[in-house]
Amino acid sequence: MVTVIPDYTLLVQMATFIALIFILNFLLYKPLLSIIERRKKQLDELGNEIKLFNESVNKKVAEYDEKLSRAKTSASDLKKEIIGEGAAEAKSIVDAVRSEIPLMTQEFQKKMDAEMQAARQILEGQSRKLSLEIAEKVLGRRVQ
């Protein structure tokens, strides 16, 4: 018969293994878990900051778009107003010129009448003289 002597090295190895698990848990596993937890919290905080930043950016963009829209509307209204004022001023200038045209034509007509009268007087005097000269040449003597 064979007798087996119990070997206690197995128990020592098991105790060493369990002690190693506790030591590694304390020295390695828990610090790694705390580092991972800290990084997770940092990522969550950064995610919240990014979310708040995006909301702020979106709000600023909306405000900018609203201001831009108001500025475009204001500029369009101002442009229409300026065009209206220009058209009104142009109309007043055209009306003023149109009202001056009859006066100018009357003045021109008066000048022409005066010049025609002067020309008639000159021509009348010259025509008498010319007719006397023609009559003298035809008659061959002096006519009074």
JOGI-V87528 format. One record per pair of residues at least 12 apart in sequence whose ideal C-beta (glycine too) atoms are under 6 Angstrom apart, sorted by the first residue. I is the first residue (numbers start at 0). J is the second residue. Records with the same first field share a line. If there is no record, write none. Layout:
I->J ; J
//
This chain:
none
//
